[in-house]
Amino acid sequence: MESFVQVRSGDTPRRIHRGLDGLKDDEMGRSGFTGRTAHLYRRNDPTRYRVEGTLIGADVSTALLEPTDLRDPGGESLLLLSNDDCRIFLSRRKEAAPFWTRNVDGDELHFVHEGNGCFETEFGRLDYRPGDFVYLPKSTTYRQIPDNPSHLLVIESTDEFRVPDAGVLGRHHPFDSSLVRIPEAEVFDDPERDEFEVRLRHRQGRTSLFYEFHPLDVAGWKGDNFPFAYNLDDYDVITSDDVHLPPTVHLFMQATGVYVMNFLPRPAEGKPGVERMPWYHRNVDYDEVAFYHGGNVFGIDMPAGLLSHAPQGIHHGAPEGARARARRRADIDDRVEWKIISIDTRRRLQPSAALVEAMAAAATEEVHP
């Protein structure tokens, strides 16, 4: 059970995440970063292991993956990871699809890594640009119209995505909902078609509806259930000079068993001895997915487009060399410039066959360059 009192034994620093004196800070926490916690101060890097078996995680460049929508306008996005609560897809659409989509299994949250364009929806037109989250409520009929090749990560939740409670920071930090962009009502038409296909996105089987009229014929709408777009540049970053904050501080949207967070440019921790890199941890109760949008950390470029999956219970974290560099450059680097989207899931994620194949190919290239 949780207790106000925490105990310690052996050689530990006086305060959390600082003054390690050569030890490795390994956090073993329940409920992500909000439950009971043990900090284990190790002599060795806990991520230095060789793994065999099925819980191996993933580090795959999504630029090397080819959903069918990359080359075929009639193609669709590629499933990467899934569990009972959510599915994560990759879309790299270059041209507008000849059909419309309606997800009847859950909400969709599209993150725009590259590209510009718009989503035509029943609510109207919603433009997108790099760094946008585009939220499409369950059962919304839409079509993506790219202006140029677009690279999107799509998070589908079987439960409703919601903005977390404002808490003690108030309603405008870190997510100011007044900055969302919403579509203006618009009636779409296409006189060249005799029939309009709406593909239903669901987990089992395949279903299409065919209309004699344009499915986006809504003359007006009102209510509090609607699509919107929100850009990373409008998201405030909460910082501390004294301690590296847990990622849950920047929780953006959540659903049952699914939590979407942002790692964004910010001032680096400035107090002497404070660790600037996320500590080693095994996130006991959650799988972690990181999607690298870009930027750099203390002069090291982030691998833009990389998808990383760390299964719950297995150590992960920045390598010791990166930590040593961060300490060494404490008087040089005063900012962290990363842009990373993080997805935590309560249930274990299963990689798709396409993702397993991509990981195997990457491993072969490492062994035989």
C-alpha positions as CSV (number, residue, x, y, z in Angstrom):
1,M,0.0,0.0,0.0
2,E,1.1,3.6,-0.6
3,S,2.5,5.4,2.4
4,F,3.5,9.0,3.2
5,V,6.7,7.6,4.6
6,Q,9.5,6.3,2.3
7,V,12.4,4.3,3.6
8,R,16.0,3.9,2.4
9,S,18.8,1.4,2.9
10,G,22.5,1.4,1.9
11,D,24.3,3.9,-0.3
12,T,21.7,6.4,-1.7
13,P,21.9,10.1,-2.7
14,R,20.3,12.6,-0.3
15,R,17.8,13.9,-2.9
16,I,16.0,12.3,-5.8
17,H,17.7,12.2,-9.3
18,R,20.8,14.1,-8.4
19,G,24.2,13.6,-6.7
20,L,24.6,10.0,-7.9
21,D,28.4,9.9,-7.5
22,G,28.9,7.3,-10.1
23,L,25.8,5.1,-9.3
24,K,23.0,4.4,-11.8
25,D,19.5,5.6,-10.9
26,D,17.0,2.8,-11.7
27,E,13.4,3.6,-11.0
28,M,10.9,0.7,-10.4
29,G,7.5,2.4,-10.2
30,R,3.9,1.3,-10.2
31,S,1.2,3.0,-12.2
32,G,3.7,4.7,-14.5
33,F,5.3,7.5,-12.5
34,T,2.5,8.1,-10.1
35,G,2.3,5.0,-7.8
36,R,4.6,3.3,-5.3
37,T,8.2,3.6,-6.3
38,A,11.6,2.1,-5.5
39,H,14.8,3.8,-6.6
40,L,17.6,1.3,-7.0
41,Y,21.1,2.8,-7.1
42,R,23.2,0.4,-9.2
43,R,26.9,0.1,-10.0
44,N,26.2,-0.9,-13.6
45,D,24.1,0.3,-16.5
46,P,20.9,-1.9,-16.3
47,T,20.2,-1.5,-20.1
48,R,23.4,-3.4,-21.0
49,Y,21.9,-6.8,-21.7
50,R,21.5,-9.3,-24.5
51,V,17.9,-10.4,-25.1
52,E,16.4,-13.6,-26.5
53,G,12.7,-14.3,-26.8
54,T,9.6,-12.4,-27.7
55,L,9.7,-9.3,-25.4
56,I,12.4,-7.5,-27.4
57,G,10.7,-4.2,-28.1
58,A,11.4,-2.3,-31.3
59,D,13.6,0.5,-32.8
60,V,12.5,1.0,-36.4
61,S,12.7,3.9,-38.7
62,T,9.2,4.5,-40.0
63,A,10.7,6.1,-43.1
64,L,11.7,2.5,-44.2
65,L,8.1,1.2,-43.7
66,E,5.8,1.3,-46.7
67,P,2.0,1.3,-46.0
68,T,-0.1,0.5,-49.1
69,D,-1.3,4.2,-49.1
70,L,2.3,5.3,-49.9
71,R,2.1,4.2,-53.6
72,D,-1.6,3.4,-54.1
73,P,-4.3,6.0,-53.5
74,G,-6.7,3.2,-52.7
75,G,-4.3,1.7,-50.1
76,E,-4.5,2.1,-46.4
77,S,-2.4,2.7,-43.3
78,L,-0.1,0.0,-41.8
79,L,-0.7,-1.5,-38.4
80,L,2.4,-1.4,-36.2
81,L,1.3,-2.2,-32.6
82,S,-2.0,-3.2,-30.9
83,N,-3.7,-4.4,-27.8
84,D,-7.3,-4.5,-26.6
85,D,-7.3,-0.8,-25.8
86,C,-5.6,0.7,-28.9
87,R,-3.9,0.3,-32.2
88,I,-1.1,2.3,-33.7
89,F,-0.8,2.8,-37.4
90,L,1.5,4.4,-39.9
91,S,0.2,6.4,-42.9
92,R,2.4,7.9,-45.7
93,R,-0.3,9.0,-48.1
94,K,0.7,11.0,-51.1
95,E,-2.6,11.3,-52.9
96,A,-6.2,11.6,-51.8
97,A,-8.0,8.3,-51.4
98,P,-10.9,7.5,-53.8
99,F,-12.9,6.5,-50.7
100,W,-13.9,8.0,-47.3
101,T,-13.1,6.4,-43.9
102,R,-15.3,6.0,-40.8
103,N,-13.8,4.3,-37.7
104,V,-16.6,2.5,-36.0
105,D,-14.3,0.9,-33.3
106,G,-12.8,4.0,-31.7
107,D,-11.4,7.5,-31.7
108,E,-8.4,8.4,-33.9
109,L,-5.6,10.8,-33.0
110,H,-3.3,11.5,-36.0
111,F,0.1,13.0,-35.4
112,V,1.6,14.8,-38.4
113,H,5.3,14.1,-38.7
114,E,5.7,15.4,-42.2
115,G,3.4,17.0,-44.9
116,N,0.6,19.5,-45.3
117,G,-2.9,19.1,-46.4
118,C,-6.4,18.8,-44.9
119,F,-9.0,16.3,-43.6
120,E,-12.4,16.7,-45.2
121,T,-14.9,15.7,-42.5
122,E,-18.6,15.8,-41.9
123,F,-17.9,18.9,-39.7
124,G,-16.0,20.7,-42.4
125,R,-12.4,21.1,-43.6
126,L,-9.5,20.8,-41.1
127,D,-6.0,21.8,-42.3
128,Y,-2.9,20.1,-41.0
129,R,0.8,20.8,-40.9
130,P,3.9,19.2,-39.3
131,G,3.6,19.0,-35.5
132,D,-0.2,18.8,-35.5
133,F,-2.3,16.4,-33.6
134,V,-5.6,15.9,-35.5
135,Y,-8.4,14.4,-33.4
136,L,-11.2,12.6,-35.1
137,P,-14.0,11.3,-32.9
138,K,-15.3,7.8,-33.3
139,S,-17.7,7.3,-36.3
140,T,-16.6,10.6,-38.0
141,T,-16.6,10.2,-41.8
142,Y,-13.5,11.8,-43.3
143,R,-11.0,11.8,-46.2
144,Q,-7.4,13.0,-46.0
145,I,-6.3,15.3,-48.9
146,P,-2.5,15.7,-48.9
147,D,-0.9,18.7,-50.5
148,N,2.4,16.8,-50.5
149,P,3.7,13.5,-49.2
150,S,2.5,13.1,-45.6
151,H,3.9,11.0,-42.8
152,L,1.4,10.4,-40.0
153,L,1.3,8.2,-36.8
154,V,-2.3,7.2,-36.1
155,I,-3.4,6.2,-32.6
156,E,-6.7,4.5,-32.4
157,S,-8.4,4.1,-28.9
158,T,-11.4,1.9,-28.3
159,D,-12.4,4.3,-25.5
160,E,-13.0,8.0,-25.9
161,F,-9.9,10.2,-25.9
162,R,-10.2,13.0,-23.3
163,V,-8.1,15.9,-22.2
164,P,-6.7,15.2,-18.6
165,D,-8.1,17.2,-15.7
166,A,-6.4,20.7,-15.5
167,G,-5.2,20.1,-11.9
168,V,-3.4,22.7,-9.9
169,L,-1.9,24.5,-13.0
170,G,-5.3,25.7,-14.2
171,R,-7.1,25.3,-17.5
172,H,-4.5,27.0,-19.7
173,H,-1.3,25.0,-18.9
174,P,0.2,23.0,-20.4
175,F,-2.7,22.5,-22.9
176,D,-4.7,25.7,-23.6
177,S,-7.9,24.3,-25.3
178,S,-8.8,27.7,-26.6
179,L,-6.0,27.2,-29.2
180,V,-7.5,24.2,-30.9
181,R,-8.5,24.7,-34.5
182,I,-12.0,23.4,-35.5
183,P,-13.6,22.9,-38.9
184,E,-16.1,25.3,-40.3
185,A,-19.3,23.7,-41.6
186,E,-19.1,23.0,-45.3
187,V,-21.2,21.0,-47.8
188,F,-18.9,19.0,-50.1
189,D,-20.0,17.9,-53.5
190,D,-18.5,15.9,-56.4
191,P,-20.8,15.8,-59.4
192,E,-18.4,13.5,-61.3
193,R,-19.3,10.5,-59.1
194,D,-22.4,8.3,-59.3
195,E,-21.5,6.5,-56.1
196,F,-19.4,7.3,-52.9
197,E,-17.6,4.6,-50.9
198,V,-17.2,4.9,-47.2
199,R,-14.9,2.2,-45.7
200,L,-15.6,1.3,-42.1
201,R,-12.5,0.8,-40.1
202,H,-12.9,-2.0,-37.6
203,R,-10.8,-4.8,-36.3
204,Q,-12.4,-7.9,-37.9
205,G,-13.4,-8.2,-41.5
206,R,-14.0,-5.4,-44.0
207,T,-17.1,-3.3,-44.7
208,S,-17.9,-0.6,-47.1
209,L,-21.0,1.6,-47.4
210,F,-22.0,3.0,-50.8
211,Y,-24.0,6.3,-51.1
212,E,-25.6,7.9,-54.1
213,F,-24.8,11.3,-52.6
214,H,-21.7,12.8,-51.1
215,P,-21.3,11.6,-47.5
216,L,-20.0,15.0,-46.3
217,D,-23.2,17.0,-47.0
218,V,-23.6,18.6,-43.5
219,A,-24.8,22.2,-43.7
220,G,-24.2,23.0,-40.0
221,W,-23.3,21.4,-36.6
222,K,-23.2,22.3,-32.9
223,G,-22.2,20.4,-29.7
224,D,-19.1,19.4,-27.8
225,N,-18.2,16.3,-29.8
226,F,-16.1,17.4,-32.8
227,P,-12.8,17.0,-34.6
228,F,-10.0,19.5,-33.9
229,A,-6.3,20.1,-34.6
230,Y,-3.7,21.3,-32.1
231,N,0.0,22.0,-32.8
232,L,3.0,21.2,-30.6
233,D,4.1,24.9,-30.9
234,D,1.0,25.8,-28.8
235,Y,1.8,23.4,-26.0
236,D,3.4,24.8,-22.9
237,V,6.3,23.0,-21.3
238,I,6.5,22.7,-17.5
239,T,10.1,22.8,-16.2
240,S,12.1,22.7,-13.1
241,D,15.7,23.9,-12.4
242,D,16.0,21.4,-9.5
243,V,14.9,18.0,-10.8
244,H,14.1,16.2,-14.1
245,L,10.3,15.9,-14.2
246,P,8.5,12.7,-15.1
247,P,6.9,12.6,-18.6
248,T,3.4,12.4,-17.1
249,V,3.7,16.1,-16.4
250,H,3.1,16.6,-20.1
251,L,0.1,14.3,-20.6
252,F,-1.8,15.6,-23.6
253,M,-4.7,13.2,-24.1
254,Q,-5.8,10.0,-22.5
255,A,-8.3,7.1,-22.8
256,T,-8.8,3.9,-20.9
257,G,-5.4,2.2,-20.9
258,V,-3.8,4.8,-23.4
259,Y,-1.9,7.9,-22.5
260,V,-0.3,10.3,-25.0
261,M,2.5,12.7,-23.8
262,N,4.8,15.3,-25.3
263,F,8.6,15.8,-24.9
264,L,9.2,19.3,-26.2
265,P,12.0,21.9,-26.3
266,R,12.7,23.4,-22.9
267,P,15.4,24.9,-20.6
268,A,17.7,22.2,-19.2
269,E,17.9,21.7,-15.5
270,G,20.5,24.1,-14.1
271,K,21.3,23.2,-10.5
272,P,24.7,21.5,-10.0
273,G,24.5,17.7,-9.7
274,V,20.9,17.4,-11.1
275,E,20.5,14.6,-13.7
276,R,19.3,16.1,-17.0
277,M,18.5,12.8,-18.8
278,P,15.5,10.6,-18.0
279,W,16.6,8.1,-15.4
280,Y,16.8,4.3,-16.1
281,H,13.4,2.7,-15.5
282,R,11.3,-0.4,-16.4
283,N,7.9,1.2,-16.2
284,V,6.4,-1.8,-14.5
285,D,2.8,-1.4,-15.5
286,Y,3.0,0.2,-18.9
287,D,4.4,-0.4,-22.3
288,E,6.1,2.7,-23.7
289,V,6.2,3.9,-27.3
290,A,8.3,6.9,-28.4
291,F,8.0,8.5,-31.8
292,Y,10.9,10.9,-32.6
293,H,9.6,14.0,-34.4
294,G,13.0,15.6,-34.5
295,G,15.3,18.1,-32.6
296,N,18.4,17.3,-30.6
297,V,19.6,16.7,-27.1
298,F,22.8,18.4,-26.0
299,G,24.1,18.5,-29.5
300,I,23.1,15.0,-30.5
301,D,20.4,14.9,-33.3
302,M,17.3,12.9,-32.6
303,P,16.6,10.2,-35.3
304,A,13.5,11.8,-36.9
305,G,10.8,9.2,-37.7
306,L,12.2,6.5,-35.4
307,L,9.6,4.4,-33.6
308,S,10.8,2.8,-30.3
309,H,8.8,0.3,-28.3
310,A,9.9,-0.7,-24.7
311,P,7.8,-3.5,-23.2
312,Q,6.8,-3.0,-19.6
313,G,9.1,-4.6,-17.0
314,I,12.3,-4.3,-19.2
315,H,14.9,-1.7,-18.5
316,H,15.3,1.2,-20.9
317,G,16.8,4.7,-20.9
318,A,19.5,6.8,-22.5
319,P,22.9,5.1,-22.7
320,E,25.5,5.9,-20.1
321,G,27.6,7.7,-22.7
322,A,24.7,10.2,-23.4
323,R,24.4,10.8,-19.6
324,A,28.1,11.4,-19.2
325,R,28.0,13.9,-22.1
326,A,25.0,15.7,-20.5
327,R,27.0,16.0,-17.2
328,R,30.2,17.1,-19.0
329,R,28.4,19.8,-21.0
330,A,26.4,21.2,-18.1
331,D,28.1,24.6,-18.4
332,I,27.7,24.6,-22.2
333,D,24.1,23.4,-23.0
334,D,21.3,25.3,-21.4
335,R,18.4,23.8,-23.5
336,V,17.0,20.4,-24.5
337,E,15.6,20.6,-28.1
338,W,13.9,17.3,-28.5
339,K,10.5,16.7,-30.0
340,I,9.2,13.3,-29.1
341,I,5.7,11.9,-28.9
342,S,5.2,9.3,-26.1
343,I,2.4,6.7,-25.9
344,D,2.0,4.6,-22.8
345,T,-0.4,1.6,-22.7
346,R,-1.6,-0.3,-19.7
347,R,-1.9,-3.6,-21.7
348,R,1.0,-5.1,-23.4
349,L,1.3,-4.1,-27.1
350,Q,1.7,-6.8,-29.7
351,P,3.9,-5.9,-32.8
352,S,2.3,-6.5,-36.2
353,A,3.8,-9.0,-38.7
354,A,5.1,-6.0,-40.7
355,L,6.8,-4.5,-37.7
356,V,8.4,-7.9,-36.8
357,E,9.7,-8.2,-40.3
358,A,11.1,-4.7,-40.3
359,M,12.9,-5.4,-37.0
360,A,14.4,-8.6,-38.4
361,A,15.6,-6.8,-41.5
362,A,17.2,-4.1,-39.4
363,A,18.9,-6.7,-37.2
364,T,20.3,-8.4,-40.3
365,E,21.7,-5.2,-41.7
366,E,23.5,-4.5,-38.3
367,V,25.1,-7.9,-38.4
368,H,25.9,-7.8,-42.2
369,P,26.3,-4.1,-43.1
